């Protein structure tokens, strides 16, 4: 993904910083790095870019795909809410097939894409295994996955969502209509539009495309190149390039 952005969006991306954040694990592997380990690492990486290397926060685009898209959104939300004097929010967020409902609260609802798209995507076994959710939770109660907006920002079981996603920077969300978790991406899109305004959100959904299709190179053409062109156009608008 990083290579593709540098090659396909050269106007906006002159360089990239890839963060090797801690990954959560649980049985059958040793339990390690539950929430909020990854967000702490993301904050540290952002701090390094701003405080050590001297980049202006407004010139940083924070992005990620799949679980990394969830983490990128969490970093933006944290920086907005914390109002740290030296760490303003990034200039933009790039969320590529973000996984936004680790509690699977959309499963079993009318039109659930985890059910409807069984044959068109590969994420269902990962989501239903519960491994990532258990790993993120660590010692937290299992119910936290559905009721904690940091863990599942698109959960249908959050007590309230008004105001959770206010003041977001311009945000690009890329999805495929054949993804098994696209319903959660649509829910998050709607919440983000409600709180931050439709002008801040660019949502692009490619027909018949599956989870994280940007990483598959020529196998995902022509949609892959079209998506990069959409991202490049959007960044040109955000930064007046």
MDAnalysis code that builds the backbone (N, CA, C; Angstrom):
import MDAnalysis as mda
import numpy as np

u = mda.Universe.empty(723, n_residues=241, atom_resindex=np.repeat(np.arange(241), 3), trajectory=True)
u.add_TopologyAttr("name", ["N", "CA", "C"] * 241)
u.add_TopologyAttr("resid", np.arange(1, 242))
u.add_TopologyAttr("resname", ["UNK", "UNK", "UNK", "UNK", "UNK", "UNK", "UNK", "UNK", "UNK", "UNK", "UNK", "UNK", "UNK", "UNK", "UNK", "UNK", "UNK", "UNK", "UNK", "UNK", "UNK", "UNK", "UNK", "UNK", "UNK", "UNK", "UNK", "UNK", "UNK", "UNK", "UNK", "UNK", "UNK", "UNK", "UNK", "UNK", "UNK", "UNK", "UNK", "UNK", "UNK", "UNK", "UNK", "UNK", "UNK", "UNK", "UNK", "UNK", "UNK", "UNK", "UNK", "UNK", "UNK", "UNK", "UNK", "UNK", "UNK", "UNK", "UNK", "UNK", "UNK", "UNK", "UNK", "UNK", "UNK", "UNK", "UNK", "UNK", "UNK", "UNK", "UNK", "UNK", "UNK", "UNK", "UNK", "UNK", "UNK", "UNK", "UNK", "UNK", "UNK", "UNK", "UNK", "UNK", "UNK", "UNK", "UNK", "UNK", "UNK", "UNK", "UNK", "UNK", "UNK", "UNK", "UNK", "UNK", "UNK", "UNK", "UNK", "UNK", "UNK", "UNK", "UNK", "UNK", "UNK", "UNK", "UNK", "UNK", "UNK", "UNK", "UNK", "UNK", "UNK", "UNK", "UNK", "UNK", "UNK", "UNK", "UNK", "UNK", "UNK", "UNK", "UNK", "UNK", "UNK", "UNK", "UNK", "UNK", "UNK", "UNK", "UNK", "UNK", "UNK", "UNK", "UNK", "UNK", "UNK", "UNK", "UNK", "UNK", "UNK", "UNK", "UNK", "UNK", "UNK", "UNK", "UNK", "UNK", "UNK", "UNK", "UNK", "UNK", "UNK", "UNK", "UNK", "UNK", "UNK", "UNK", "UNK", "UNK", "UNK", "UNK", "UNK", "UNK", "UNK", "UNK", "UNK", "UNK", "UNK", "UNK", "UNK", "UNK", "UNK", "UNK", "UNK", "UNK", "UNK", "UNK", "UNK", "UNK", "UNK", "UNK", "UNK", "UNK", "UNK", "UNK", "UNK", "UNK", "UNK", "UNK", "UNK", "UNK", "UNK", "UNK", "UNK", "UNK", "UNK", "UNK", "UNK", "UNK", "UNK", "UNK", "UNK", "UNK", "UNK", "UNK", "UNK", "UNK", "UNK", "UNK", "UNK", "UNK", "UNK", "UNK", "UNK", "UNK", "UNK", "UNK", "UNK", "UNK", "UNK", "UNK", "UNK", "UNK", "UNK", "UNK", "UNK", "UNK", "UNK", "UNK", "UNK", "UNK", "UNK", "UNK", "UNK", "UNK", "UNK", "UNK", "UNK", "UNK", "UNK"])
u.atoms.positions = np.array([
    [0.819, -1.199, 0.000],
    [0.000, 0.000, 0.000],
    [0.857, 1.255, 0.000],
    [1.890, 1.300, 0.846],
    [2.758, 2.470, 0.929],
    [3.442, 2.711, -0.408],
    [3.960, 1.656, -1.006],
    [4.625, 1.783, -2.305],
    [3.650, 2.316, -3.345],
    [2.428, 1.812, -3.316],
    [1.432, 2.267, -4.272],
    [1.107, 3.734, -4.115],
    [0.988, 4.200, -2.879],
    [0.702, 5.615, -2.639],
    [1.837, 6.502, -3.125],
    [3.074, 6.081, -2.878],
    [4.218, 6.874, -3.317],
    [4.308, 6.919, -4.834],
    [3.969, 5.810, -5.487],
    [4.060, 5.751, -6.942],
    [2.887, 6.441, -7.621],
    [1.696, 6.263, -7.074],
    [0.478, 6.717, -7.743],
    [0.021, 8.105, -7.305],
    [0.505, 8.567, -6.154],
    [0.071, 9.875, -5.635],
    [1.287, 10.749, -5.337],
    [2.157, 10.975, -6.323],
    [3.418, 11.671, -6.062],
    [3.239, 13.144, -5.710],
    [2.117, 13.752, -6.096],
    [1.922, 15.167, -5.764],
    [1.846, 15.377, -4.265],
    [1.198, 14.444, -3.578],
    [0.973, 14.601, -2.142],
    [2.016, 13.874, -1.304],
    [2.494, 12.737, -1.783],
    [3.369, 11.902, -0.968],
    [4.797, 11.917, -1.504],
    [5.668, 12.652, -0.827],
    [7.086, 12.645, -1.176],
    [7.837, 11.574, -0.398],
    [7.299, 11.200, 0.744],
    [7.946, 10.206, 1.617],
    [6.881, 9.562, 2.479],
    [7.241, 8.444, 3.118],
    [6.305, 7.748, 3.994],
    [7.034, 7.259, 5.233],
    [6.322, 7.204, 6.321],
    [6.824, 6.671, 7.586],
    [5.911, 5.527, 7.987],
    [6.445, 4.307, 8.013],
    [5.663, 3.126, 8.359],
    [5.965, 2.734, 9.796],
    [4.941, 2.700, 10.611],
    [5.095, 2.437, 12.036],
    [4.962, 0.951, 12.336],
    [5.967, 0.390, 12.967],
    [5.945, -1.017, 13.379],
    [5.331, -1.092, 14.781],
    [4.015, -0.909, 14.862],
    [3.341, -0.889, 16.164],
    [3.153, -2.311, 16.701],
    [2.980, -2.396, 18.011],
    [2.815, -3.695, 18.649],
    [1.497, -4.350, 18.240],
    [1.568, -5.634, 17.929],
    [0.378, -6.401, 17.567],
    [-0.145, -7.161, 18.777],
    [-1.458, -7.172, 18.916],
    [-2.079, -7.902, 20.019],
    [-2.097, -9.392, 19.718],
    [-2.007, -10.194, 20.767],
    [-2.093, -11.650, 20.600],
    [-2.773, -12.262, 21.815],
    [-3.258, -13.483, 21.626],
    [-3.911, -14.229, 22.709],
    [-3.810, -15.714, 22.381],
    [-4.365, -16.558, 23.235],
    [-4.285, -18.008, 23.040],
    [-4.752, -18.381, 21.626],
    [-4.027, -19.314, 20.986],
    [-3.015, -20.235, 21.513],
    [-1.603, -19.662, 21.614],
    [-1.429, -18.374, 21.329],
    [-0.132, -17.730, 21.463],
    [-0.076, -17.001, 22.806],
    [1.104, -16.632, 23.256],
    [1.185, -15.871, 24.502],
    [0.402, -14.563, 24.401],
    [-0.375, -14.279, 25.416],
    [-1.146, -13.035, 25.420],
    [-0.196, -11.845, 25.525],
    [-0.396, -10.856, 24.663],
    [0.504, -9.698, 24.663],
    [-0.163, -8.509, 23.974],
    [0.203, -7.332, 24.414],
    [-0.108, -6.065, 23.744],
    [-1.597, -5.818, 23.493],
    [-2.450, -5.984, 24.511],
    [-3.858, -5.652, 24.294],
    [-4.053, -4.148, 24.167],
    [-5.269, -3.741, 23.821],
    [-5.606, -2.332, 23.816],
    [-5.272, -1.741, 25.176],
    [-4.614, -0.560, 25.215],
    [-4.381, 0.393, 24.132],
    [-2.957, 0.408, 23.588],
    [-2.264, -0.737, 23.574],
    [-0.856, -0.750, 23.155],
    [-0.659, -0.131, 21.772],
    [-1.496, -0.510, 20.817],
    [-1.292, -0.022, 19.447],
    [-1.501, 1.487, 19.347],
    [-2.483, 2.023, 20.061],
    [-2.719, 3.463, 19.982],
    [-1.596, 4.233, 20.677],
    [-1.040, 3.664, 21.741],
    [0.114, 4.297, 22.393],
    [1.284, 4.365, 21.414],
    [1.516, 3.286, 20.688],
    [2.593, 3.284, 19.700],
    [2.323, 4.290, 18.580],
    [1.055, 4.392, 18.161],
    [0.710, 5.341, 17.106],
    [0.943, 6.785, 17.569],
    [0.583, 7.069, 18.810],
    [0.839, 8.406, 19.363],
    [2.337, 8.673, 19.401],
    [3.114, 7.670, 19.797],
    [4.571, 7.827, 19.849],
    [5.147, 8.093, 18.465],
    [4.653, 7.384, 17.470],
    [5.125, 7.600, 16.108],
    [4.790, 8.998, 15.605],
    [3.581, 9.461, 15.915],
    [3.177, 10.808, 15.502],
    [4.023, 11.860, 16.220],
    [4.269, 11.620, 17.500],
    [5.126, 12.523, 18.284],
    [6.523, 12.599, 17.671],
    [7.058, 11.474, 17.242],
    [8.377, 11.447, 16.617],
    [8.410, 12.299, 15.349],
    [7.382, 12.162, 14.524],
    [7.338, 12.939, 13.290],
    [7.273, 14.437, 13.563],
    [6.488, 14.813, 14.583],
    [6.270, 16.236, 14.857],
    [7.403, 16.830, 15.689],
    [7.719, 16.176, 16.810],
    [8.658, 16.759, 17.772],
    [10.121, 16.507, 17.429],
    [10.414, 15.346, 16.858],
    [11.809, 15.019, 16.547],
    [12.198, 15.440, 15.130],
    [11.351, 15.109, 14.158],
    [11.683, 15.413, 12.771],
    [11.180, 16.779, 12.326],
    [10.240, 17.350, 13.065],
    [9.821, 18.714, 12.779],
    [8.736, 18.885, 11.738],
    [8.014, 17.827, 11.414],
    [6.908, 17.962, 10.473],
    [5.723, 18.654, 11.148],
    [5.059, 19.519, 10.412],
    [3.829, 20.130, 10.916],
    [2.716, 19.092, 10.875],
    [1.929, 18.970, 11.941],
    [0.832, 17.995, 11.933],
    [-0.078, 18.129, 10.718],
    [-0.302, 19.361, 10.291],
    [-1.195, 19.587, 9.154],
    [-0.649, 19.011, 7.858],
    [0.655, 18.742, 7.816],
    [1.273, 18.174, 6.616],
    [1.419, 16.665, 6.681],
    [0.841, 16.055, 7.707],
    [0.913, 14.597, 7.870],
    [-0.439, 13.987, 7.540],
    [-0.419, 13.002, 6.647],
    [-1.611, 12.203, 6.352],
    [-1.444, 10.868, 7.069],
    [-2.327, 10.579, 7.998],
    [-2.274, 9.320, 8.736],
    [-3.187, 8.321, 8.031],
    [-2.631, 7.189, 7.680],
    [-3.418, 6.201, 6.952],
    [-3.157, 4.790, 7.415],
    [-4.055, 3.908, 7.044],
    [-3.887, 2.501, 7.356],
    [-4.943, 1.687, 6.652],
    [-4.670, 0.399, 6.492],
    [-5.635, -0.490, 5.855],
    [-6.067, -1.570, 6.835],
    [-7.317, -2.006, 6.702],
    [-7.901, -3.049, 7.536],
    [-7.833, -2.635, 9.012],
    [-7.192, -3.443, 9.871],
    [-7.054, -3.057, 11.277],
    [-6.248, -1.773, 11.411],
    [-5.336, -1.537, 10.480],
    [-4.568, -0.300, 10.497],
    [-5.426, 0.920, 10.215],
    [-6.499, 0.749, 9.455],
    [-7.427, 1.842, 9.237],
    [-8.169, 2.207, 10.503],
    [-8.538, 1.198, 11.267],
    [-9.146, 1.408, 12.584],
    [-8.185, 2.169, 13.487],
    [-6.923, 1.769, 13.489],
    [-5.923, 2.433, 14.319],
    [-5.708, 3.877, 13.873],
    [-5.672, 4.126, 12.577],
    [-5.489, 5.493, 12.083],
    [-6.627, 6.394, 12.541],
    [-7.841, 5.882, 12.493],
    [-8.987, 6.658, 12.964],
    [-8.889, 6.916, 14.461],
    [-8.494, 5.906, 15.212],
    [-8.343, 6.075, 16.662],
    [-7.291, 7.129, 16.999],
    [-6.190, 7.140, 16.252],
    [-5.167, 8.148, 16.500],
    [-5.730, 9.542, 16.257],
    [-6.417, 9.719, 15.145],
    [-7.020, 11.017, 14.872],
    [-7.986, 11.423, 15.963],
    [-8.829, 10.500, 16.380],
    [-9.823, 10.797, 17.426],
    [-9.149, 11.161, 18.740],
    [-8.089, 10.435, 19.085],
    [-7.380, 10.727, 20.338],
    [-6.767, 12.127, 20.310],
    [-6.108, 12.467, 19.217],
    [-5.452, 13.770, 19.132],
    [-6.474, 14.906, 19.153],
    [-7.634, 14.673, 18.565],
    [-8.703, 15.677, 18.606],
    [-9.197, 15.864, 20.032],
    [-9.460, 14.752, 20.716],
    [-10.053, 14.819, 22.055],
    [-9.071, 15.313, 23.105],
    [-7.799, 14.956, 22.962],
    [-6.825, 15.270, 24.010],
    [-6.366, 16.721, 23.980],
    [-6.433, 17.348, 22.790],
    [-6.017, 18.751, 22.654],
    [-4.622, 19.001, 23.228],
    [-3.689, 18.120, 22.894],
    [-2.315, 18.281, 23.347],
    [-1.707, 19.535, 22.719],
    [-1.031, 20.352, 23.493],
    [-0.557, 21.649, 22.968],
    [0.426, 21.535, 21.814],
    [1.209, 20.465, 21.775],
    [2.212, 20.341, 20.713],
    [1.864, 19.284, 19.673],
    [0.732, 18.603, 19.845],
    [0.350, 17.553, 18.902],
    [-1.066, 17.793, 18.405],
    [-1.196, 18.656, 17.409],
    [-2.483, 18.883, 16.777],
    [-2.844, 17.666, 15.923],
    [-4.101, 17.501, 15.579],
    [-4.494, 16.378, 14.716],
    [-3.808, 16.448, 13.354],
    [-3.734, 15.330, 12.657],
    [-3.101, 15.324, 11.327],
    [-3.931, 16.102, 10.317],
    [-3.321, 16.360, 9.174],
    [-4.008, 17.112, 8.146],
    [-5.109, 16.340, 7.462],
    [-4.994, 15.019, 7.434],
    [-5.988, 14.189, 6.771],
    [-5.852, 12.752, 7.263],
    [-6.927, 11.986, 7.085],
    [-6.939, 10.560, 7.412],
    [-7.289, 9.763, 6.156],
    [-6.593, 8.667, 5.976],
    [-6.801, 7.795, 4.829],
    [-7.109, 6.396, 5.355],
    [-8.374, 6.005, 5.290],
    [-8.828, 4.742, 5.879],
    [-9.207, 3.779, 4.751],
    [-8.399, 2.745, 4.582],
    [-8.556, 1.813, 3.470],
    [-9.107, 0.486, 3.972],
    [-10.330, 0.184, 3.607],
    [-11.021, -1.013, 4.106],
    [-10.892, -1.132, 5.622],
    [-11.203, -0.076, 6.366],
    [-10.997, -0.126, 7.816],
    [-11.933, -1.111, 8.503],
    [-11.400, -1.836, 9.466],
    [-12.208, -2.770, 10.247],
    [-12.733, -2.024, 11.468],
    [-14.036, -1.734, 11.481],
    [-14.591, -0.808, 12.463],
    [-15.579, -1.439, 13.439],
    [-15.778, -2.748, 13.364],
    [-16.722, -3.418, 14.281],
    [-16.180, -4.783, 14.670],
    [-15.216, -4.768, 15.596],
    [-14.608, -6.033, 16.026],
    [-15.582, -6.888, 16.835],
    [-16.689, -6.302, 17.280],
    [-17.690, -7.071, 18.032],
    [-18.693, -7.762, 17.112],
    [-18.595, -7.523, 15.817],
    [-19.501, -8.142, 14.837],
    [-20.973, -7.856, 15.141],
    [-21.271, -6.632, 15.556],
    [-22.654, -6.323, 15.905],
    [-23.568, -6.213, 14.687],
    [-22.979, -6.115, 13.492],
    [-23.811, -6.086, 12.284],
    [-24.225, -7.493, 11.852],
    [-23.569, -8.513, 12.398],
    [-23.892, -9.896, 12.043],
    [-25.326, -10.212, 12.484],
    [-26.092, -10.774, 11.575],
    [-27.469, -11.150, 11.902],
    [-28.490, -10.052, 11.678],
    [-28.038, -8.845, 11.371],
    [-28.974, -7.767, 11.061],
    [-29.448, -7.920, 9.619],
    [-30.588, -7.314, 9.269],
    [-31.061, -7.417, 7.885],
    [-30.000, -6.900, 6.904],
    [-29.669, -7.734, 5.948],
    [-28.672, -7.343, 4.953],
    [-27.243, -7.403, 5.430],
    [-26.980, -8.067, 6.547],
    [-25.617, -8.175, 7.069],
    [-24.671, -8.648, 5.974],
    [-23.609, -7.871, 5.729],
    [-22.688, -8.250, 4.659],
    [-21.751, -9.389, 5.068],
    [-21.593, -9.628, 6.371],
    [-20.849, -10.814, 6.785],
    [-21.562, -12.076, 6.314],
    [-22.892, -12.011, 6.265],
    [-23.683, -13.140, 5.776],
    [-23.846, -13.088, 4.260],
    [-24.240, -11.919, 3.756],
    [-24.592, -11.809, 2.341],
    [-23.396, -11.991, 1.412],
    [-22.196, -11.658, 1.891],
    [-21.016, -11.699, 1.036],
    [-20.094, -12.872, 1.374],
    [-20.681, -13.976, 1.807],
    [-19.881, -15.143, 2.180],
    [-18.963, -15.613, 1.064],
    [-19.403, -15.463, -0.160],
    [-18.650, -16.024, -1.289],
    [-17.787, -15.006, -2.017],
    [-17.790, -13.776, -1.571],
    [-17.085, -12.745, -2.337],
    [-15.920, -12.106, -1.607],
    [-15.606, -12.583, -0.402],
    [-14.539, -11.971, 0.380],
    [-13.938, -13.028, 1.302],
    [-12.863, -12.647, 1.991],
    [-12.114, -13.627, 2.784],
    [-12.023, -13.271, 4.262],
    [-12.661, -12.187, 4.699],
    [-12.478, -11.714, 6.072],
    [-13.342, -12.451, 7.091],
    [-14.398, -13.094, 6.653],
    [-15.362, -13.694, 7.576],
    [-14.712, -14.647, 8.595],
    [-13.861, -15.610, 8.171],
    [-13.259, -16.509, 9.172],
    [-12.445, -15.760, 10.230],
    [-11.763, -14.708, 9.813],
    [-10.974, -13.909, 10.765],
    [-11.893, -13.233, 11.766],
    [-12.964, -12.624, 11.265],
    [-13.882, -11.910, 12.139],
    [-14.606, -12.859, 13.097],
    [-15.038, -13.999, 12.598],
    [-15.834, -14.913, 13.429],
    [-14.978, -15.757, 14.367],
    [-13.680, -15.852, 14.115],
    [-12.826, -16.629, 15.019],
    [-12.738, -15.994, 16.398],
    [-12.904, -14.666, 16.444],
    [-12.820, -13.951, 17.713],
    [-11.407, -13.717, 18.200],
    [-10.412, -14.172, 17.434],
    [-9.031, -14.078, 17.906],
    [-8.588, -12.631, 18.098],
    [-8.806, -11.806, 17.083],
    [-8.362, -10.414, 17.194],
    [-9.096, -9.701, 18.315],
    [-10.380, -9.955, 18.442],
    [-11.165, -9.311, 19.500],
    [-10.648, -9.704, 20.875],
    [-10.401, -10.996, 21.078],
    [-9.851, -11.453, 22.370],
    [-8.485, -10.826, 22.621],
    [-7.693, -10.733, 21.585],
    [-6.345, -10.184, 21.728],
    [-6.385, -8.707, 22.094],
    [-7.289, -7.966, 21.462],
    [-7.429, -6.547, 21.779],
    [-7.938, -6.341, 23.201],
    [-8.855, -7.184, 23.622],
    [-9.484, -7.008, 24.934],
    [-8.523, -7.270, 26.085],
    [-7.686, -8.256, 25.959],
    [-6.802, -8.587, 27.080],
    [-7.623, -8.924, 28.308],
    [-7.427, -8.168, 29.389],
    [-8.133, -8.421, 30.650],
    [-9.483, -7.706, 30.720],
    [-9.853, -6.964, 29.692],
    [-11.145, -6.276, 29.703],
    [-12.295, -7.271, 29.567],
    [-13.452, -6.876, 30.053],
    [-14.642, -7.712, 29.920],
    [-14.990, -7.892, 28.452],
    [-15.504, -9.060, 28.091],
    [-15.813, -9.358, 26.693],
    [-16.818, -8.374, 26.110],
    [-17.694, -7.849, 26.940],
    [-18.695, -6.910, 26.457],
    [-18.135, -5.589, 25.990],
    [-16.905, -5.288, 26.380],
    [-16.283, -4.024, 25.977],
    [-16.142, -3.909, 24.461],
    [-16.000, -5.024, 23.787],
    [-15.812, -4.974, 22.338],
    [-17.000, -4.320, 21.643],
    [-18.191, -4.491, 22.201],
    [-19.397, -3.938, 21.584],
    [-19.770, -2.573, 22.127],
    [-19.290, -2.226, 23.315],
    [-19.744, -0.994, 23.972],
    [-18.661, 0.076, 24.085],
    [-17.452, -0.224, 23.622],
    [-16.341, 0.713, 23.689],
    [-16.040, 1.222, 22.278],
    [-16.234, 2.519, 22.068],
    [-16.063, 3.083, 20.726],
    [-14.621, 3.085, 20.256],
    [-13.668, 2.944, 21.175],
    [-12.270, 2.832, 20.751],
    [-12.009, 1.471, 20.116],
    [-12.721, 0.453, 20.578],
    [-12.545, -0.891, 20.044],
    [-13.409, -1.132, 18.807],
    [-14.628, -0.648, 18.828],
    [-15.560, -0.852, 17.715],
    [-16.334, 0.428, 17.438],
    [-15.732, 1.375, 16.726],
    [-16.395, 2.662, 16.504],
    [-17.688, 2.575, 15.698],
    [-17.888, 1.462, 14.993],
    [-19.129, 1.290, 14.232],
    [-20.094, 0.332, 14.911],
    [-19.838, -0.038, 16.147],
    [-20.713, -0.972, 16.855],
    [-22.143, -0.446, 16.911],
    [-23.098, -1.338, 16.712],
    [-24.508, -0.978, 16.807],
    [-25.001, -0.996, 18.248],
    [-24.116, -1.340, 19.183],
    [-24.515, -1.439, 20.584],
    [-23.917, -0.339, 21.452],
    [-23.339, 0.674, 20.846],
    [-22.861, 1.816, 21.619],
    [-24.061, 2.557, 22.191],
    [-23.958, 2.984, 23.430],
    [-25.101, 3.640, 24.081],
    [-25.449, 4.960, 23.402],
    [-24.459, 5.661, 22.902],
    [-24.677, 6.903, 22.175],
    [-23.478, 7.146, 21.275],
    [-23.732, 7.707, 20.107],
    [-22.634, 8.003, 19.188],
    [-22.522, 9.491, 18.871],
    [-23.497, 10.276, 19.280],
    [-23.454, 11.712, 18.996],
    [-22.216, 12.349, 19.622],
    [-21.429, 13.017, 18.803],
    [-20.271, 13.735, 19.299],
    [-19.001, 12.936, 19.432],
    [-19.044, 11.646, 19.131],
    [-17.831, 10.826, 19.257],
    [-16.790, 11.166, 18.198],
    [-17.242, 11.641, 17.051],
    [-16.340, 11.818, 15.912],
    [-16.373, 13.258, 15.390],
    [-16.413, 14.191, 16.317],
    [-16.444, 15.602, 15.941],
    [-15.050, 16.092, 15.554],
    [-15.033, 17.113, 14.726],
    [-13.807, 17.841, 14.368],
    [-12.756, 16.972, 13.696],
    [-13.184, 15.888, 13.042],
    [-12.224, 15.068, 12.299],
    [-11.609, 15.876, 11.160],
    [-10.362, 15.596, 10.837],
    [-9.782, 16.214, 9.637],
    [-10.425, 15.607, 8.400],
    [-10.171, 16.144, 7.223],
    [-10.676, 15.506, 5.995],
    [-10.304, 14.024, 5.978],
    [-11.306, 13.195, 5.706],
    [-11.126, 11.745, 5.831],
    [-11.605, 11.045, 4.570],
    [-10.735, 10.203, 4.020],
    [-11.055, 9.391, 2.843],
    [-11.257, 7.954, 3.307],
    [-12.405, 7.375, 2.968],
    [-12.690, 5.979, 3.311],
    [-12.857, 5.210, 2.007],
    [-12.035, 4.200, 1.816],
    [-12.116, 3.358, 0.626],
    [-12.695, 2.003, 1.010],
    [-13.674, 1.551, 0.251],
    [-14.318, 0.272, 0.531],
    [-14.627, -0.447, -0.770],
    [-14.919, -1.739, -0.665],
    [-15.397, -2.529, -1.788],
    [-16.796, -3.031, -1.482],
    [-17.674, -2.999, -2.456],
    [-19.063, -3.387, -2.191],
    [-19.204, -4.862, -1.865],
    [-18.201, -5.681, -2.210],
    [-18.258, -7.112, -1.925],
    [-17.585, -7.476, -0.607],
    [-17.111, -6.495, 0.130],
    [-16.456, -6.787, 1.412],
    [-17.467, -7.325, 2.427],
    [-17.012, -8.206, 3.261],
    [-17.886, -8.771, 4.292],
    [-18.091, -7.823, 5.469],
    [-17.241, -6.812, 5.594],
    [-17.379, -5.856, 6.698],
    [-17.746, -4.460, 6.198],
    [-18.253, -4.366, 4.977],
    [-18.554, -3.045, 4.416],
    [-19.729, -2.382, 5.116],
    [-20.644, -3.160, 5.696],
    [-21.761, -2.522, 6.400],
    [-21.263, -1.703, 7.594],
    [-20.230, -2.183, 8.286],
    [-19.663, -1.419, 9.401],
    [-18.966, -0.151, 8.894],
    [-18.326, -0.238, 7.731],
    [-17.696, 0.955, 7.147],
    [-18.753, 2.002, 6.807],
    [-19.890, 1.562, 6.293],
    [-20.977, 2.495, 5.980],
    [-21.530, 3.125, 7.257],
    [-21.648, 2.325, 8.304],
    [-22.124, 2.869, 9.584],
    [-21.161, 3.924, 10.107],
    [-19.858, 3.622, 10.062],
    [-18.876, 4.597, 10.525],
    [-18.919, 5.855, 9.661],
    [-19.039, 5.687, 8.349],
    [-19.158, 6.839, 7.446],
    [-20.320, 7.741, 7.873],
    [-21.449, 7.143, 8.129],
    [-22.639, 7.923, 8.485],
    [-22.434, 8.659, 9.816],
    [-21.787, 8.018, 10.766],
    [-21.518, 8.665, 12.054],
    [-20.526, 9.810, 11.896],
    [-19.547, 9.611, 11.051],
    [-18.548, 10.650, 10.818],
    [-19.179, 11.853, 10.111],
    [-20.020, 11.595, 9.133],
    [-20.729, 12.674, 8.444],
    [-21.621, 13.430, 9.419],
    [-22.310, 12.706, 10.290],
    [-23.202, 13.332, 11.270],
    [-22.445, 14.273, 12.188],
    [-21.267, 13.850, 12.656],
    [-20.524, 14.627, 13.652],
    [-19.609, 15.683, 13.040],
    [-18.988, 15.391, 11.913],
    [-17.974, 16.292, 11.360],
    [-18.410, 16.994, 10.079],
    [-19.500, 16.521, 9.467],
    [-19.995, 17.175, 8.270],
    [-19.631, 16.436, 7.001],
    [-20.553, 16.459, 6.049],
    [-20.351, 15.713, 4.812],
    [-19.153, 16.237, 4.027],
    [-18.826, 17.506, 4.202],
    [-17.708, 18.086, 3.461],
    [-16.364, 17.540, 3.919],
    [-16.322, 16.935, 5.097],
    [-15.072, 16.376, 5.617],
    [-14.846, 14.924, 5.202],
    [-15.855, 14.297, 4.612],
    [-15.780, 12.856, 4.366],
    [-15.873, 12.555, 2.877],
    [-14.899, 11.808, 2.378],
    [-14.968, 11.287, 1.013],
    [-15.044, 9.759, 1.115],
    [-16.184, 9.219, 0.752],
    [-16.394, 7.775, 0.821],
    [-16.492, 7.239, -0.598],
    [-15.612, 6.292, -0.930],
    [-15.588, 5.702, -2.268],
    [-15.703, 4.193, -2.116],
    [-16.718, 3.627, -2.750],
    [-16.973, 2.189, -2.657],
    [-16.978, 1.598, -4.067],
    [-16.068, 0.663, -4.329],
    [-15.936, 0.076, -5.649],
    [-16.772, -1.197, -5.769],
    [-17.559, -1.238, -6.827],
    [-18.457, -2.362, -7.058],
    [-17.687, -3.671, -7.208],
    [-18.154, -4.675, -6.473],
    [-17.639, -6.052, -6.557],
    [-16.204, -6.221, -6.062],
    [-15.668, -5.217, -5.396],
    [-14.300, -5.365, -4.886],
    [-14.318, -5.869, -3.451],
    [-13.266, -6.583, -3.098],
    [-13.168, -7.300, -1.835],
    [-12.253, -6.564, -0.859],
    [-12.057, -7.139, 0.317],
    [-11.312, -6.486, 1.390],
    [-9.873, -6.202, 0.986],
    [-9.462, -4.942, 1.225],
    [-8.065, -4.542, 1.071],
    [-7.539, -4.798, -0.340],
    [-8.356, -4.517, -1.341],
    [-7.979, -4.880, -2.707],
    [-6.769, -4.113, -3.233],
    [-6.409, -2.999, -2.597],
    [-5.256, -2.235, -3.079],
    [-3.951, -3.014, -2.973],
    [-3.880, -3.961, -2.038],
    [-2.604, -4.648, -1.808],
    [-2.326, -5.755, -2.819],
    [-3.279, -6.046, -3.695],
    [-3.145, -7.208, -4.576],
    [-2.617, -6.876, -5.966],
    [-2.141, -5.668, -6.158],
    [-1.474, -5.324, -7.407],
    [-2.354, -5.512, -8.626],
    [-1.788, -6.110, -9.671],
    [-2.488, -6.220, -10.945],
    [-3.733, -7.103, -10.849],
    [-3.830, -7.933, -9.834],
    [-5.018, -8.767, -9.673],
    [-6.263, -7.922, -9.439],
    [-6.082, -6.696, -8.953],
    [-7.216, -5.839, -8.613],
    [-7.405, -4.703, -9.606],
    [-6.789, -4.817, -10.779],
    [-6.959, -3.776, -11.795],
    [-8.253, -3.998, -12.590],
    [-8.896, -2.912, -13.104],
    [-8.414, -1.523, -13.098],
    [-8.807, -0.726, -11.849],
    [-9.577, -1.380, -10.956],
    [-10.087, -0.643, -9.787],
    [-8.968, -0.118, -8.900],
    [-7.870, -0.862, -8.796],
    [-6.758, -0.414, -7.960],
    [-6.225, 0.927, -8.438],
    [-5.927, 1.034, -9.727],
    [-5.407, 2.297, -10.257],
    [-6.453, 3.406, -10.174],
    [-7.706, 3.060, -10.383],
    [-8.781, 4.044, -10.261],
    [-8.867, 4.578, -8.833],
    [-8.706, 3.691, -7.857],
    [-8.769, 4.108, -6.454],
    [-7.610, 5.041, -6.107],
    [-6.420, 4.702, -6.562],
    [-5.280, 5.584, -6.304],
    [-5.499, 6.950, -6.957],
    [-6.092, 6.963, -8.127],
    [-6.387, 8.233, -8.792],
    [-7.391, 9.048, -7.985],
    [-8.373, 8.367, -7.404],
    [-9.358, 9.050, -6.551],
    [-8.672, 9.645, -5.317],
    [-7.773, 8.885, -4.723],
    [-7.048, 9.371, -3.546],
    [-6.184, 10.569, -3.914],
    [-5.493, 10.469, -5.039],
    [-4.634, 11.571, -5.485],
    [-5.459, 12.835, -5.736],
    [-6.612, 12.677, -6.366],
    [-7.490, 13.825, -6.634],
    [-7.961, 14.456, -5.332],
    [-8.378, 13.609, -4.392],
    [-8.860, 14.106, -3.090],
    [-7.772, 14.853, -2.334],
    [-6.582, 14.278, -2.301],
    [-5.469, 14.956, -1.609],
    [-5.139, 16.277, -2.279],
    [-5.259, 16.330, -3.598],
    [-5.039, 17.597, -4.294],
    [-6.031, 18.656, -3.853],
    [-7.272, 18.231, -3.579],
    [-8.295, 19.153, -3.097],
    [-8.008, 19.583, -1.657],
    [-7.632, 18.620, -0.825],
    [-7.376, 18.916, 0.583],
    [-6.220, 19.893, 0.728],
    [-5.158, 19.692, -0.048],
    [-3.941, 20.495, 0.102],
    [-3.766, 21.537, -1.006],
    [-4.807, 21.704, -1.822],
    [-4.757, 22.709, -2.901],
    [-3.522, 22.541, -3.771],
    [-3.296, 21.312, -4.208],
    [-2.122, 21.005, -5.015],
    [-2.399, 21.246, -6.497],
])
